[in-house]
Amino acid sequence: MSLLLNRPHPPPILRGFATVHGRRLETALIVPDETRARAPHLVLLHGAFGSLATWDRFPREVARASGCPVLVYSRAGHGRSDPPGGPPGPNYLQVEAQTVLPALLDSQGIERPVLVGHEDGAAIALIHAGSGFDVAGVVGLAPRNSIGEPAATAVRAAHARFSAGEAMQEYARQHRDPAALLARWALLWASPQVRARTLEPFLRRVAAPVVLVQGEDDEHGSLADLASLARGLHGYAQSIQLEAVGHEPWLDAPRAVAVAITALVDRAGNRGQTLLSHDDPMHRDRLPGK
């Protein structure tokens, strides 16, 4: 495993838009100067309030560290992407995982990626992998098995802050229409149908190796959620708890997250390696975040 985070020249970012099901989604592609042989693409999937911009410098850092090209995009209604065709339904995660993401990957000529997702993005990655699509691996950052009260409280608080004029500039920097985005999530996450859904039907069908990363100071997630996801996975899985790290591990502990992703890429490159069976113990690590 080779980490190149200290290299002085970051790889360039190629920005553009991909048209998926009639809507333009903003994209960024980062190709490192030194690419490993048969390198999979890393595809970064943002969280509920996130966008391409949420990842900040991390896509460049992880491209350089892993030797893999990185694709980042904003889902419809996020960032500078087109608005969605209507309000998301209770199965919005499945639509993104089973319809939108495959079409985006096809449009970019990407096969067998490593999916790196944050909260909702982690759910989309796991559903995609558990729906029969071929992926080399999944990394879930601050993943959750369901929309619990901490997450629902967070979206209500964010909507209230924005409505009161607070954090307006923060959200406006990331999104074309932040008011509409926050209103959609406030309404959606109040739905009992959404709150009742879990990822368990998909987890048992994930064949690719999975790494789950949770910050111990994450006010929107819990280690219990991490454990419930881990129990549902039947293949190789590793859970990593990062000390003194909050809801956005790639910002609080970029090196630790890059190490975890690079290690998964190394494992995914050895397709003949024996994976854990359902009866094998889960790999658990508690690491310093910074």
URWOTA-V33103 format. One line per field, one symbol per residue. ss: DSSP state (@ for helix, = for strand, . for the rest). phi: phi as a letter, one per 40 degrees, with the letter a starting at -180 (. if undefined). burial: + if it has 24 or more other C-alpha atoms within 12 Angstrom, else -. Layout:
ss=???
phi=???
burial=???
//
This chain:
ss=............========..========...........====......@@@@..@@@@@@@@@...====..................@@@@@@@@@@@@@@@@@.....=====.@@@@@@@@@@.......=====.......@@@@@@@@@@@@@@@....@@@@@@@...@@@@@@@@@@@...@@@@@...@@@@.....=======.......@@@@@@@@@@....=======.....@@@@.@@@@@@@@@@@@@@@@.............======..
phi=.bbbccccbcccbbcabbcbfgbcbcbabbbccbbccfccccbcbcccccadcdcfccdcccccccgbcbbbabcdgbfbcccccacccdccccdccbbccdccccccgbbfcccbbbfdcccccccdccbgccbcibbbbfcacacccdccccccccccccccgcgccdccccbcbccccccccccccccdcccccbcdccdcbccccbbbbbccbccbbacccdcccccccbbcabbbbbcfbccbdcccaccccccccccccdcccbcccccccccccccbbbbccb
burial=-++++-----+-+---++++---+++++++++------++++++++++++++++++++++++++++++++++++++++++++++---+-+++++++++-++++++--+-++++++++++++++++++++++-++++++++++++++++--++-+++-++--+--------++-+++++++++++++-++----+---+++-+++++++++++++++-+-++++-+++-+++++++++++++++-+++++++++++++++++++++++++-----+------++-----+-
//
